[in-house]
């Protein structure tokens, strides 16, 4: 498995195809396999890089909560780009991954050719609803006391961010279950605490000037937050995917891929015109 030692943590990544770099990170509790419906389409024209943030799947899970923050995740992304010799890339993520990509863009705008935010509440800077806090507290409790099998069963039944996708088919339910079973319980617990306590000044979104795509499933609870992000980032594009929830790239992969590739095609024309 390809890993890079970044900020003292082993970070797992995959690189598919060749071309201008396109770097994506998935949601809390996810892993690189969640991008499988995108790999064939995106790797045809891009060097498509997917990675597990600290505390997730094949990356290392540091033990202390102080080792988890949006800044830590953004610094890991910076280190990964340095390790791979990438000066600039299209950078994006889903849910927590969108928050990571947004924080990275705010800190290092010169390294982002375009920002892609998918189904992300954490990128908005809005206050987390009480029900989401309650679900996260239960996930933390289960992870620390009963393990990942219990977390998987709870989330499949009760976490709207994944339950809608799990209900689509037995295959999708198994995908979601394996997503959780691949995680280290301590890593998930600390990452969940981090996302619950993360603070992003929403006014910083107004300073983002790189081309930005904001995308969300029509049935995603994060859609209002994505509309808010779109309003804050001047010139951003908003795409709403019909019949899709929080995991829009899994619920409607063809529509998701089309929207992303169409946006990137427009950016390629602008970027290469100045080369």
N, C-alpha and C positions, 0 to 999 in steps of 0.2 A: 504494500500500500504506500503510495507517495505521501510523505509527510515533510513538513518544513518546521524547523525549530524557530518559532517566532515569539519574541518576548518571553523566552524561557518555557514556552508551551509547545508541544507537538501539535501542529495543525494539519489535518488531512485535507487534501485537495485532489481534484481530477482535472485534466486538461484534454479537451476533445477538439479535433480539427485544427485548422490554421486560418490566419487572417487577423483582422483587428481584434484585440481582446474584448470579450464580453464576460463579465464576472458577476455571478449571482450567488446569493446565500438564502437559505430557506428559513422557515418560521421556527419559533421556539418548539422544541420537541421533534423537529424534523431532521432530515439528513440529506445527503447528496442524491440518494436514490429517488427522492421526490421530484427530481428534475428529469427523470427518464423519458417522459413524453416530449421533452423539449430537446434532448441531446441530438437526435438525428437531424431535426430541422435547423437548429442553430449552428451546429458544427459544420454545416455545408459551406457557410460563408464566413464564419468567425472562429477564433480560438475561444471556445466556450469553456470557461473555468468555473467549476462549482466547488464549494468548500464547506466543511463543518466548522462552525465557530466553537470556541472553547466550551467545554461542558456538554458537547454533543457528539454522539455516535463514535466515529473513528478518531476524533480529536481528543486531546487530553482534557481531563476534568480536574482543575485545581480545587483543593479542598475548602478554601476560605472564601466567604462571601465578599471580602474586600478585593478579591481577584476578579470580580465580575462587575462590569459597568458598561454603558454604551461606549465610553471612551476606550475601555480595554478592547472591546470588539472592533472598534474603528482602527485602533492601533494595530491589531492583528491583521486587518485587511491591508493596511499600509505596509506592514512587514511582509505579507505574502506577495504583494505586487513587487516589492523590492527584491525578494528572493527569486521571483520569476523573471526579473529584468524588465518589468513593464512600467513604463513611465506614465502612460495614460490609457484609460479603458472606458468602455461603457460599463457602468456599475449599477447593479440593481439588487432587489431582494423582496421577499414576500413576508408580510406581517412583521415580526421582529427583524427579519432580514431587511425589510424596507427602512426600518428605523436605523439599522446599522449603516446602510448605504447613504441615508440622508445625513446622519452624523458625520460620516466620512467626507461627504461632499461639502458640508459646512466647514470642516477643518482643512480640507485639501482640495479646493475647487479646481486647481490647475491640473489635477490628475484625473479629472472626470470629464470625459468627452460628452457624456449624457447620463442622466440619472433616471432610473426606472423604479418606481414605487408601486408595489402590488399589494392590495388588500391589507394595508397597514394602518393600524390605529396608533402604534408607537411613534410613527413618523410625524404625527400631527401636533404633539405637544398638548393635546386636550386631556382633561382629567379622566382617569379610568372610571367607568361606571361601577357602582357597588357590586353588582352581580358578577362582573368579571373578576373583581377582587376576591369574592367568595369562592369562585371556581378555582382560582389560582391557589388560594389558601388550602383548599382540599387536595389539590394536586401535590402541593408541597408535603402535606401531612401523609398522604398515601405513599409518596416516593420515599419518605424517610422512615416509615413504619411498616409498610406492607410490600413495597417493591414495584417494579415496572409493570408486572402483569395486572396488578390492581389499578394502577394509573391508566393503563390502556382500556380496561373494561369501563372504568368511570368516564373517561373522556369520550369513548364511543357512544355512551348513553346520554351524557350530560353536558359535554362541552360543544356548544354550537359551532365553534371554529372547525371541528373535525367531524362531528356527528352527521352532518348533512352529506359529506363525502362518503363516509362509512356506510350510509344507508343506500347509496346508489347501487351497490352490488356486493356480493360476497367477496369478490376480488378486491374491491376498494376497501371493504372492512378489514380484510387481511393485511392490505397495504398499510392502513392506519395502525393496526395492532403491531405489525413488525416495526413501524416507525418508532413506536414507544419502546418496544422490547430491545431495540438496538442501543438504548441510552443508558448511561450511568445514573443511578438514582440521585446521587449527590450533585452531579453536574446539572441535572434537570431542576432539582430543588433550588440550587443557587441561581441558575439562570432565570427561574420563575420569580424569585425574590428580586432579582435585578430589574426585570421588566416591570414588576409592580411598583418599584420605587424610582424608576427612571424619570428624569425631569428634562424636558426639552422646551426651551423658550420658543413658543410658536412664532414670535416676531423674527426669529432667525430664518424662517422659511422665506421671508420676503427678500432676504439677501441672496438667495440662490438664483444665479443667472445662467447656469448651464441648461441646455435643452432638457426638458423633463417630461416623462410620460407617467401619469398616474392612472392606474388600472384597478378595477375592483369588480367582483361578481355582483350581479344585481340583487342577489339574496344575501349578501354578506353584511353582517352587522357593522362592519367597518366602513361601509360605503359612505355614510355621512361624514366620517373623518376624512376619507379620501376626497370628497367634494371640498371640504375645508382646505385641505392641502393644495388642491388645484386652484382655489381662489387666492391662496397666499403666495404661490409661486407664479410670478408674472410670466405669461407666455406658455405655461405648461399645457399639455394636452390631457384630456380626461377621456378614458374609454371605460364603458360599463359592459360587462359580458353577461348576456342573458342566460338564465337557467344555470347560474353558477353561484356558489357560496364563497366562503373564506379561502378555500384552496382552489382558486379559479383555474390554475394551470392543470389540475387533475380533473376537475369537474367538466371543463370544456377545453381540452388541450388544443384542438384545431383552431378555435376562435382565439384563444390566448396566443398561440404561436403566430397567427396571422396578424393580430394587432401589434405584437412586439416587432415582428419583422418589417411590417409596414412603417412603423415609427423609425426603426433603425435605418431602413433604406433611405428615408428622407434625411437623416443625419449624415449618412455616408456621402450623399451628394453635396451637402453643405461642407463637410469636413474636407473632402478631396478637392473641392473647388479652390481651397486656399493652400493646397500643398504645392 
